[in-house]
Amino acid sequence: MRAVVFEKPGQIEVTKVDDPTPGASDAILKVEACGICGTDLHLLNGDISSARYPVVPGHEFCGEVVAVGPGVTNVRVGDFVAVDPNLPDGVCRFCRMGKTNLCENYSALGVTLDGAAAEFVRVPSHVAFAVPANLPRPWGTLVEPLSCAVHGFDQVGVHLADSYLIYGAGTMGLMLAQLARHAGAASVDMVDKNPARFELAKRLAADRIADTADQFDRSDGWDVVIDATGVVAAIEDGLRRVRRGGTFLVFGVASGEARAKLSPFDVYRDEIRIIGSMAVLNSFERALALVVRGVINSEAMISHRFGLDDYAKAIDTFKSGGGLKIQVAPSAQPVAQPSLASSASTSPARN
């Protein structure tokens, strides 16, 4: 079969590799599409210590089951499924505590095991979840990133009529904003440096959006402030905007060397909760249910679709901020939606 292969950090090849065959508890999928996100860039750059090379990338994906091992009972040939790529070991201290997303021996399809930037992919059947036949197939790639956002909301602890301020109107920021609206937010304000994103953000969820929070008349701050950019300046600014007794969620992925300044006294005096959100934790099936119910505008989230041969172009488009969710699909003809592609930000984000 044909597949994208990261031979080593910085080196992309589209080449032929052996077809996958199922183990006793595995399923083989014919890949419909896989999304590109910041993790793929970190993998390409050699920034993930647990990664192994060569590896086929692609961890946000969906596809049709074309073969199963003899021990598989939860899916069958012909099912269309979305896949949770995270494979904790189940035995380390954190797994025993129920915090599988913090697994000490973490493994994931598309990172430590071959992923879905290929014609076919092998997956453990227990991480494959059937998608209703009436759902447009490309939307299945959105379940994994949405499941990260759902876990983020689990960390926040949702209260009805909370006010939200979200930094970043990329894919993840817009998903978070739509979840906040669905969860009963009193208001959703957003900050993004690119005005081209404002119209879409307002259409999907934002009450107000501006290039700085200074433009909002809210001297007492917001109940929940979320950074979906990973940009230190945004994090530092957001920490100043949390209402007394409020919560700050670090959702965007900053570099390991990044450092942000804060006032410990303000955190103490105002009882501000500062929390992180790492990957997925018992949130994949709930995210699938939200996609099926139309809680997020899935059509608006997907801005580009490239074939395997254009994987490098897809990566360049992602790095340039030239769209929202960018897909790669084995059978795809290159497609872009200019109205969405033009509403991108050049700020790094957890996309």
Backbone torsions as a table, in degrees:
resi	resn	phi	psi	omega
1	MET	NA	165.2	176.1
2	ARG	-94.4	142.4	-177.9
3	ALA	-153.2	154.2	168.5
4	VAL	-83.3	134.0	180.0
5	VAL	-129.7	127.1	167.4
6	PHE	-87.8	99.0	-176.8
7	GLU	-65.8	-37.1	176.9
8	LYS	-162.9	169.0	178.8
9	PRO	-52.4	129.8	177.8
10	GLY	87.2	-2.0	-175.3
11	GLN	-122.9	115.9	178.3
12	ILE	-109.1	133.1	173.0
13	GLU	-133.4	144.8	169.6
14	VAL	-110.3	115.7	-168.1
15	THR	-149.1	177.2	175.7
16	LYS	-92.2	134.8	175.9
17	VAL	-131.6	169.1	-179.8
18	ASP	-64.7	142.9	173.8
19	ASP	-65.1	140.5	177.2
20	PRO	-74.5	148.1	174.9
21	THR	-123.1	146.1	-174.2
22	PRO	-80.6	138.2	165.2
23	GLY	-78.0	-176.2	-173.8
24	ALA	-58.5	-35.0	-176.7
25	SER	-114.1	21.2	-176.8
26	ASP	-103.3	160.9	169.8
27	ALA	-125.1	145.7	174.1
28	ILE	-105.0	127.8	179.9
29	LEU	-110.0	140.2	163.1
30	LYS	-84.8	115.6	-170.2
31	VAL	-70.5	128.4	172.1
32	GLU	-82.6	-49.9	-178.6
33	ALA	-168.7	157.5	170.0
34	CYS	-137.4	145.2	179.9
35	GLY	-90.7	158.1	175.6
36	ILE	-106.0	136.4	177.1
37	CYS	-141.2	-179.7	-176.5
38	GLY	-59.2	-29.8	178.1
39	THR	-60.0	-37.8	178.7
40	ASP	-63.0	-37.1	176.8
41	LEU	-67.2	-43.1	177.8
42	HIS	-60.5	-40.2	178.8
43	LEU	-64.0	-44.8	179.6
44	LEU	-64.5	-34.9	-178.5
45	ASN	-82.8	-6.4	-179.6
46	GLY	79.3	25.5	-175.3
47	ASP	-90.7	-3.7	-176.4
48	ILE	-105.2	112.3	-172.3
49	SER	-64.8	-29.3	-177.2
50	SER	-86.0	-6.8	-176.7
51	ALA	-66.7	154.8	174.0
52	ARG	-128.4	148.6	-177.6
53	TYR	-127.7	147.3	-4.6
54	PRO	-70.4	153.4	-179.9
55	VAL	-148.3	145.4	172.6
56	VAL	-87.5	119.1	-179.4
57	PRO	-75.8	-179.0	175.3
58	GLY	109.0	98.2	-178.5
59	HIS	-119.8	-6.4	173.3
60	GLU	-106.1	99.9	-170.9
61	PHE	-155.0	168.3	177.3
62	CYS	-150.0	162.8	-179.8
63	GLY	-178.6	177.0	-179.0
64	GLU	-99.0	133.7	178.7
65	VAL	-71.2	123.4	-179.5
66	VAL	-116.3	-11.2	176.4
67	ALA	-161.2	150.2	177.7
68	VAL	-139.0	153.9	174.8
69	GLY	-77.0	166.1	-175.8
70	PRO	-64.7	-20.3	-178.8
71	GLY	-94.3	4.6	-175.1
72	VAL	-85.6	127.9	179.4
73	THR	-125.9	-15.3	-172.9
74	ASN	-89.2	-19.6	175.1
75	VAL	-134.8	162.1	179.7
76	ARG	-140.5	164.6	-180.0
77	VAL	-56.7	133.0	-178.5
78	GLY	102.0	-19.1	177.4
79	ASP	-68.3	144.6	171.6
80	PHE	-104.0	129.8	-169.9
81	VAL	-134.8	153.3	165.2
82	ALA	-105.2	152.0	-170.0
83	VAL	-125.9	129.9	169.4
84	ASP	-82.3	113.6	-172.6
85	PRO	-80.0	-6.3	-172.1
86	ASN	-83.4	129.1	-174.3
87	LEU	-129.3	76.9	176.9
88	PRO	-67.1	157.6	-176.2
89	ASP	-76.7	-20.1	176.7
90	GLY	80.5	-4.1	-174.7
91	VAL	-124.3	-15.6	-178.2
92	CYS	-71.1	172.9	-176.9
93	ARG	-57.2	-44.4	-177.3
94	PHE	-69.9	-38.3	176.5
95	CYS	-62.9	-40.5	178.9
96	ARG	-64.9	-25.7	177.5
97	MET	-84.4	-3.5	-177.9
98	GLY	87.7	5.4	179.5
99	LYS	-102.0	65.0	-174.1
100	THR	-65.0	-23.2	178.2
101	ASN	-70.0	-13.5	178.0
102	LEU	-105.2	18.8	-176.1
103	CYS	-49.4	134.9	-179.2
104	GLU	-72.1	-19.4	180.0
105	ASN	-124.2	47.9	-172.8
106	TYR	-61.0	136.0	175.8
107	SER	-133.2	153.6	-178.6
108	ALA	-155.1	140.8	172.3
109	LEU	-62.1	135.0	-179.3
110	GLY	85.2	0.6	178.7
111	VAL	-130.4	-61.9	177.0
112	THR	-102.7	-16.8	175.9
113	LEU	-127.7	155.6	-177.6
114	ASP	-58.5	135.8	-177.9
115	GLY	-106.3	-150.5	-163.2
116	ALA	-109.7	13.5	172.0
117	ALA	-81.3	64.1	-171.1
118	ALA	-162.9	171.3	178.0
119	GLU	-73.0	-34.4	-179.8
120	PHE	-137.5	156.2	178.4
121	VAL	-146.1	143.1	175.0
122	ARG	-96.4	132.9	-179.9
123	VAL	-135.0	145.9	168.5
124	PRO	-61.6	130.2	-171.1
125	SER	-62.3	-25.9	-175.2
126	HIS	-71.0	-11.7	177.8
127	VAL	-103.4	10.9	178.1
128	ALA	-102.7	130.5	-174.9
129	PHE	-126.3	126.0	-175.4
130	ALA	-64.1	137.1	178.5
131	VAL	-106.9	134.6	179.9
132	PRO	-56.2	144.6	-175.0
133	ALA	-64.7	-24.9	-177.0
134	ASN	-84.6	-1.9	178.6
135	LEU	-85.7	130.3	176.2
136	PRO	-53.2	128.6	-170.9
137	ARG	-58.2	-41.3	-179.3
138	PRO	-60.1	-21.4	-179.2
139	TRP	-67.6	-18.6	-179.9
140	GLY	-61.1	-23.4	179.1
141	THR	-71.1	-16.0	-176.3
142	LEU	-83.7	-11.6	-176.0
143	VAL	-64.5	-43.5	-178.0
144	GLU	-63.2	-51.8	178.0
145	PRO	-62.4	-35.8	178.3
146	LEU	-65.7	-34.7	179.1
147	SER	-64.5	-30.7	173.3
148	CYS	-64.9	-42.2	179.0
149	ALA	-66.0	-37.9	178.1
150	VAL	-62.7	-43.2	177.0
151	HIS	-62.3	-37.4	176.2
152	GLY	-57.8	-41.8	178.3
153	PHE	-69.1	-32.9	173.3
154	ASP	-59.7	-39.8	179.9
155	GLN	-66.8	-37.9	-178.8
156	VAL	-66.8	-44.0	-172.8
157	GLY	80.4	91.7	-170.6
158	VAL	-74.3	135.9	172.0
159	HIS	-122.8	137.4	177.4
160	LEU	-59.8	141.5	176.2
161	ALA	69.1	20.7	170.9
162	ASP	-69.4	152.5	172.4
163	SER	-99.7	138.0	-175.5
164	TYR	-120.5	141.5	168.9
165	LEU	-126.6	122.3	-175.5
166	ILE	-120.7	126.6	176.0
167	TYR	-94.1	122.0	178.9
168	GLY	103.9	120.6	178.8
169	ALA	-113.5	36.1	170.5
170	GLY	-81.9	-162.9	-176.8
171	THR	-55.0	-51.3	-174.9
172	MET	-70.7	-40.7	177.3
173	GLY	-59.6	-41.4	179.5
174	LEU	-69.8	-36.3	174.8
175	MET	-63.7	-45.7	179.5
176	LEU	-61.2	-40.1	179.5
177	ALA	-64.6	-41.0	179.3
178	GLN	-67.7	-36.8	175.9
179	LEU	-65.6	-40.6	177.9
180	ALA	-60.7	-44.1	178.4
181	ARG	-61.6	-43.8	-180.0
182	HIS	-65.6	-30.4	-176.9
183	ALA	-83.9	6.8	174.5
184	GLY	91.2	29.9	178.6
185	ALA	-62.5	142.6	173.2
186	ALA	-73.1	-34.5	177.8
187	SER	-157.3	151.1	176.8
188	VAL	-131.4	111.7	175.8
189	ASP	-110.3	148.9	-177.2
190	MET	-134.7	152.4	175.7
191	VAL	-124.9	129.6	174.1
192	ASP	-150.1	145.7	-176.6
193	LYS	-79.7	-12.2	-177.0
194	ASN	-108.6	109.3	-179.5
195	PRO	-61.2	-18.7	179.1
196	ALA	-64.2	-17.9	179.4
197	ARG	-88.7	-9.6	-170.3
198	PHE	-63.2	-44.9	-174.7
199	GLU	-61.2	-46.6	-179.8
200	LEU	-64.5	-42.2	179.5
201	ALA	-59.4	-42.1	179.3
202	LYS	-67.8	-37.2	179.6
203	ARG	-66.3	-35.2	-175.2
204	LEU	-86.5	-41.9	-172.4
205	ALA	-162.7	-26.4	-169.2
206	ALA	-77.4	134.4	169.1
207	ASP	-75.4	-41.4	179.6
208	ARG	-141.9	149.4	174.0
209	ILE	-147.2	140.0	-178.5
210	ALA	-151.4	172.0	-179.8
211	ASP	-87.3	-2.5	173.2
212	THR	-154.3	144.6	178.6
213	ALA	-68.8	-13.5	177.2
214	ASP	-62.1	-21.8	-177.9
215	GLN	-78.2	-10.7	178.9
216	PHE	-93.9	137.9	179.2
217	ASP	-88.8	83.9	-178.6
218	ARG	-147.9	77.3	-174.0
219	SER	-68.3	-24.1	-178.4
220	ASP	-91.5	1.1	174.4
221	GLY	85.6	-171.1	-176.5
222	TRP	-118.2	151.9	178.3
223	ASP	-65.8	-40.9	-178.8
224	VAL	-130.6	124.8	174.9
225	VAL	-117.8	129.5	-176.4
226	ILE	-124.0	128.7	170.6
227	ASP	-98.7	120.2	177.4
228	ALA	-114.8	24.0	-177.9
229	THR	-113.1	-34.0	-172.3
230	GLY	77.6	7.6	-178.9
231	VAL	-89.1	125.2	-175.3
232	VAL	-57.4	-42.8	-179.2
233	ALA	-60.7	-37.7	178.4
234	ALA	-69.1	-40.4	179.2
235	ILE	-62.7	-46.5	-179.3
236	GLU	-64.0	-39.7	178.9
237	ASP	-67.1	-43.1	-178.5
238	GLY	-62.8	-36.1	179.4
239	LEU	-61.2	-27.5	179.2
240	ARG	-78.0	-11.6	-171.4
241	ARG	-101.9	-0.1	-176.5
242	VAL	-77.8	129.1	176.8
243	ARG	-65.5	153.8	176.4
244	ARG	-54.5	131.2	-177.4
245	GLY	79.5	7.3	-176.0
246	GLY	-90.5	-173.2	-173.2
247	THR	-129.5	137.3	173.3
248	PHE	-115.6	122.3	-179.6
249	LEU	-104.6	119.0	172.9
250	VAL	-86.7	98.1	-176.6
251	PHE	-106.5	-40.7	178.2
252	GLY	-65.6	153.7	-175.6
253	VAL	-98.5	108.8	173.9
254	ALA	-87.6	165.7	175.9
255	SER	-69.2	157.2	-179.5
256	GLY	-62.6	-22.1	-178.5
257	GLU	-91.8	-8.4	-175.3
258	ALA	-67.3	144.9	177.7
259	ARG	-135.6	135.5	179.0
260	ALA	-119.2	145.2	178.4
261	LYS	-93.0	143.0	174.1
262	LEU	-145.8	166.0	177.5
263	SER	-99.2	105.9	176.8
264	PRO	-57.5	-33.1	179.6
265	PHE	-64.0	-43.3	179.0
266	ASP	-63.2	-41.1	178.2
267	VAL	-60.5	-44.3	178.2
268	TYR	-63.8	-53.7	-173.2
269	ARG	-64.3	-40.1	-173.6
270	ASP	-96.5	2.9	-178.6
271	GLU	49.3	54.3	179.7
272	ILE	-85.9	130.2	174.5
273	ARG	-90.8	124.9	174.7
274	ILE	-114.7	117.5	-174.0
275	ILE	-131.2	156.6	176.0
276	GLY	-110.5	169.6	178.2
277	SER	-144.2	113.0	-176.1
278	MET	-110.0	110.7	169.7
279	ALA	58.5	-132.4	-167.4
280	VAL	-122.8	137.2	174.7
281	LEU	-145.5	105.3	178.3
282	ASN	52.0	37.2	-174.9
283	SER	-126.6	-2.1	-174.0
284	PHE	-69.2	-48.2	-178.7
285	GLU	-65.0	-35.2	177.4
286	ARG	-66.7	-37.9	177.5
287	ALA	-64.6	-40.4	177.3
288	LEU	-60.3	-43.1	178.7
289	ALA	-61.6	-37.5	179.6
290	LEU	-69.1	-38.4	175.6
291	VAL	-63.2	-45.6	-178.8
292	VAL	-61.3	-38.6	-178.4
293	ARG	-78.8	-7.2	178.7
294	GLY	78.5	24.3	179.8
295	VAL	-65.6	-34.0	170.6
296	ILE	-108.0	153.1	177.8
297	ASN	-83.9	89.9	-173.6
298	SER	-64.4	-37.8	-179.9
299	GLU	-61.2	-40.2	-179.1
300	ALA	-70.7	-23.8	-176.5
301	MET	-74.7	-26.4	-175.2
302	ILE	-98.0	114.6	-175.7
303	SER	-106.2	-25.8	-176.9
304	HIS	-139.8	151.9	176.8
305	ARG	-142.4	116.7	-177.1
306	PHE	-116.4	155.0	171.2
307	GLY	-81.1	169.6	-179.3
308	LEU	-58.1	-40.5	-177.7
309	ASP	-63.5	-20.9	-179.1
310	ASP	-101.9	23.9	-177.4
311	TYR	-60.0	-42.5	179.7
312	ALA	-62.0	-36.9	177.0
313	LYS	-66.9	-37.8	177.3
314	ALA	-62.9	-42.2	177.8
315	ILE	-62.7	-43.9	179.2
316	ASP	-62.4	-39.6	178.2
317	THR	-63.2	-42.2	178.1
318	PHE	-63.1	-46.5	-177.6
319	LYS	-63.7	-31.7	-178.2
320	SER	-81.0	-6.0	-175.8
321	GLY	74.2	28.3	-174.1
322	GLY	-87.3	32.9	178.1
323	GLY	168.3	-170.1	173.6
324	LEU	-102.2	-118.0	179.3
325	LYS	-76.9	124.2	-177.8
326	ILE	-105.7	127.2	-178.0
327	GLN	-109.0	150.0	169.6
328	VAL	-121.8	132.1	-176.9
329	ALA	-139.0	136.3	-177.3
330	PRO	-57.8	-34.1	-176.0
331	SER	-102.4	9.0	-171.0
332	ALA	-80.2	144.4	162.4
333	GLN	-93.1	141.7	-178.0
334	PRO	-55.2	126.5	179.6
335	VAL	-135.4	136.0	172.6
336	ALA	-136.8	146.6	175.7
337	GLN	-103.8	99.2	-172.6
338	PRO	-55.3	-35.6	-177.0
339	SER	-65.0	-30.4	177.1
340	LEU	-87.7	-38.8	-179.2
341	ALA	-60.6	-31.7	-177.8
342	SER	-78.4	-9.2	-177.2
343	SER	-100.6	41.8	-177.8
344	ALA	-103.1	161.7	175.7
345	SER	-114.5	147.6	177.2
346	THR	-86.9	-1.8	177.3
347	SER	-71.4	138.1	175.5
348	PRO	-63.2	148.6	-177.7
349	ALA	-153.9	167.1	174.2
350	ARG	-86.4	92.4	-174.6
351	ASN	-111.9	NA	NA
